[in-house]
């Protein structure tokens, strides 16, 4: 039972990061019908920016508490990621809104490669150590262990998701986003500025990716220029699993995917003598994704975005 609880905790931690990134995918798809495959690399930019800020803090303000340093690094990474994502939308995607579906897809892949190359030039191609900011002493929870960093990650992810839901459901901008997702032409006739909504959507997705990026580095203690590719692919899979275009589906899909990976690596890995252990945990997630999409192509929560003419 202790092993089960431990794997559930690990899955929640991993799934929370997937969910934060998946929300960026699903919001952009909802308002623009576009898959931004460069979104995983925005996570990487957030992690790299956070590390740079931490290096300056460790040099000029070494006595600051670890929580304060982490909060400052996240606060600094968010505007950088928002700027990067807004520039991506303005330069790479805006002129392709009415282009055939293949053109934005190829452009997104090109933007992803460009971001990785720029990051390699700025921060080098070698893995970089992320400093230990919080106590490494684990906390015993129901026979399982959880670190302070993981607790903080879960809290930040929960607060970010609740904040996004409140913004989408309760604010004027949220209503404009939902109207644009349903029908951008009709929303425009009702006075909704589609360009503003789209830019805001890209910025919000980038902010969530920045939080996930910094916490990814803090949790795994190592980052590098290509680190965003696999988490981005997993987060996209989580968005599809939950129902692309549905923010609740992205959250559920991310958590489910994280738990599946952890349970698969923990239990099936043991049953196979380690042959299908943590190095092959991607297998479990994508097998379940294939099964779910075979049975229910619209995903767990379905898709609430109407087809556009």
WOVEN-V365941 format. One record per residue. N is the residue number from 0. PHI is phi as a letter, one per 30 degrees, with the letter a starting at -180 (NA if undefined). NEAR is the number of other C-alpha atoms within 8 Angstrom. D_FIRST is the distance of its C-alpha to the first C-alpha in Angstrom with 1 decimal. Layout:
N PHI NEAR D_FIRST
N PHI NEAR D_FIRST
This chain:
0 NA 4 0.0
1 d 8 3.8
2 d 7 5.4
3 d 8 5.0
4 d 11 6.3
5 d 11 8.6
6 d 12 9.9
7 d 11 10.6
8 d 9 12.5
9 e 11 14.3
10 d 16 15.2
11 d 12 16.6
12 d 12 18.6
13 d 11 20.0
14 d 14 20.6
15 d 16 22.4
16 d 12 24.9
17 e 17 25.4
18 d 17 26.1
19 d 16 28.6
20 d 18 30.5
21 d 16 30.2
22 d 14 32.0
23 d 16 34.9
24 d 16 35.2
25 d 14 35.0
26 d 13 37.5
27 d 17 40.0
28 d 13 39.8
29 d 13 40.2
30 c 14 43.4
31 b 9 44.8
32 h 7 43.4
33 b 9 42.7
34 c 9 39.8
35 d 10 40.0
36 d 11 38.6
37 d 11 39.6
38 d 15 37.0
39 d 15 34.4
40 d 15 37.1
41 d 15 37.6
42 e 16 34.1
43 d 15 35.4
44 d 13 38.5
45 d 19 36.4
46 d 16 34.4
47 d 12 37.7
48 d 12 39.5
49 d 13 36.9
50 d 11 37.0
51 d 8 40.8
52 d 11 40.8
53 d 11 38.4
54 d 8 40.8
55 d 9 43.7
56 d 11 41.8
57 d 8 40.8
58 d 7 44.5
59 c 6 46.2
60 b 8 43.8
61 d 7 41.5
62 d 4 41.0
63 d 8 39.3
64 d 6 35.7
65 e 8 33.0
66 d 8 32.1
67 d 8 35.8
68 d 12 36.2
69 d 10 33.3
70 d 8 34.7
71 d 9 38.2
72 d 14 37.1
73 d 13 35.4
74 d 8 38.5
75 d 11 40.7
76 d 16 38.8
77 d 14 38.8
78 d 9 42.6
79 d 10 42.9
80 d 17 40.5
81 d 14 42.2
82 d 9 45.6
83 d 9 44.5
84 d 13 43.1
85 d 11 46.2
86 d 9 48.4
87 e 10 46.6
88 d 11 47.2
89 d 8 50.8
90 d 8 51.9
91 c 12 49.9
92 c 11 48.9
93 d 8 51.5
94 d 8 54.3
95 c 10 52.1
96 d 8 51.1
97 c 5 53.5
98 d 8 53.3
99 e 7 51.8
100 e 6 48.0
101 d 6 48.0
102 d 9 49.9
103 d 13 47.3
104 d 12 44.5
105 d 8 46.5
106 d 10 47.4
107 d 13 43.8
108 d 10 43.0
109 d 8 46.1
110 d 11 45.1
111 d 12 41.7
112 d 8 43.5
113 d 8 46.0
114 d 10 43.3
115 d 11 41.7
116 d 9 45.1
117 d 8 46.1
118 d 11 42.9
119 d 10 43.5
120 d 8 47.0
121 d 6 46.1
122 c 8 42.9
123 i 8 43.4
124 c 8 41.5
125 d 6 39.4
126 d 8 35.8
127 c 7 36.0
128 d 7 33.8
129 c 11 32.4
130 d 6 32.7
131 d 8 29.9
132 c 9 30.8
133 c 8 28.0
134 e 7 26.3
135 d 7 24.0
136 d 6 22.2
137 d 8 18.5
138 c 8 17.2
139 d 8 14.0
140 b 7 12.2
141 i 6 9.3
142 i 8 8.3
143 c 10 9.3
144 c 9 12.9
145 b 11 15.6
146 c 11 19.3
147 d 12 22.2
148 d 10 23.5
149 d 10 20.4
150 d 9 20.7
151 d 8 24.4
152 d 11 23.9
153 d 11 21.8
154 d 8 24.4
155 d 9 27.3
156 d 12 26.0
157 d 9 25.5
158 d 8 29.0
159 d 10 30.6
160 d 10 29.4
161 d 8 30.5
162 d 8 33.7
163 d 8 34.4
164 d 9 33.8
165 d 9 36.2
166 d 10 38.7
167 d 12 38.7
168 d 8 38.8
169 c 8 41.0
170 c 9 43.4
171 d 6 46.7
172 d 9 45.4
173 d 11 42.3
174 d 11 44.7
175 d 11 46.8
176 d 13 43.8
177 d 10 42.9
178 d 10 46.6
179 d 15 47.0
180 d 12 43.9
181 d 9 45.5
182 a 10 49.0
183 d 11 50.3
184 d 7 54.0
185 d 7 53.9
186 d 13 52.0
187 d 11 54.8
188 d 7 57.4
189 d 6 55.7
190 j 6 56.1
191 d 10 52.7
192 d 7 53.1
193 d 10 51.0
194 d 6 51.3
195 d 7 50.1
196 d 13 47.1
197 d 12 46.2
198 d 10 46.6
199 d 8 44.4
200 d 13 41.7
201 d 14 41.8
202 d 13 41.8
203 d 10 38.8
204 d 15 36.8
205 d 16 37.8
206 d 12 36.8
207 d 14 33.2
208 d 17 33.3
209 d 17 34.6
210 d 13 31.7
211 d 14 29.2
212 d 13 31.3
213 d 16 31.5
214 d 11 27.8
215 d 11 27.1
216 d 12 29.3
217 d 13 27.8
218 d 8 24.3
219 c 8 25.2
220 i 11 28.3
221 a 10 30.5
222 b 14 32.6
223 a 11 35.5
224 d 15 38.1
225 c 8 36.4
226 d 10 32.9
227 d 12 33.3
228 d 9 33.8
229 d 8 30.3
230 e 10 28.6
231 d 15 31.7
232 d 10 31.3
233 d 9 27.6
234 d 14 28.5
235 d 11 31.4
236 d 10 29.1
237 d 16 26.8
238 d 20 30.0
239 d 12 31.1
240 d 15 27.7
241 d 18 27.9
242 k 16 31.6
243 d 17 34.1
244 j 14 36.3
245 c 16 33.8
246 d 10 32.3
247 d 8 29.4
248 d 17 28.7
249 d 19 28.6
250 d 16 26.0
251 d 10 23.8
252 d 16 24.5
253 d 19 23.6
254 d 15 20.2
255 d 10 19.4
256 d 13 20.8
257 d 17 18.8
258 d 15 15.4
259 d 11 16.6
260 d 13 17.7
261 d 13 14.5
262 d 13 12.4
263 d 12 15.3
264 d 14 15.9
265 d 11 12.3
266 c 8 11.8
267 d 11 15.4
268 d 14 16.6
269 d 10 14.7
270 d 7 16.1
271 c 9 19.5
272 i 7 19.6
273 i 8 19.8
274 d 6 22.6
275 c 12 21.0
276 c 14 19.1
277 d 8 19.6
278 d 6 23.3
279 c 9 23.2
280 d 13 20.8
281 d 8 23.9
282 e 7 24.1
283 d 11 21.0
284 d 12 22.3
285 d 9 25.8
286 d 8 25.1
287 d 8 23.4
288 e 10 26.3
289 d 8 28.8
290 d 8 27.3
291 d 12 27.2
292 d 11 30.7
293 d 7 32.0
294 d 6 30.9
295 b 8 31.6
296 e 7 33.9
297 d 11 34.1
298 j 15 30.3
299 d 11 27.7
300 c 10 30.0
301 i 11 33.2
302 b 11 36.1
303 c 6 38.2
304 d 9 40.8
305 d 8 44.0
306 d 4 45.7
307 c 4 48.7
308 d 2 52.1
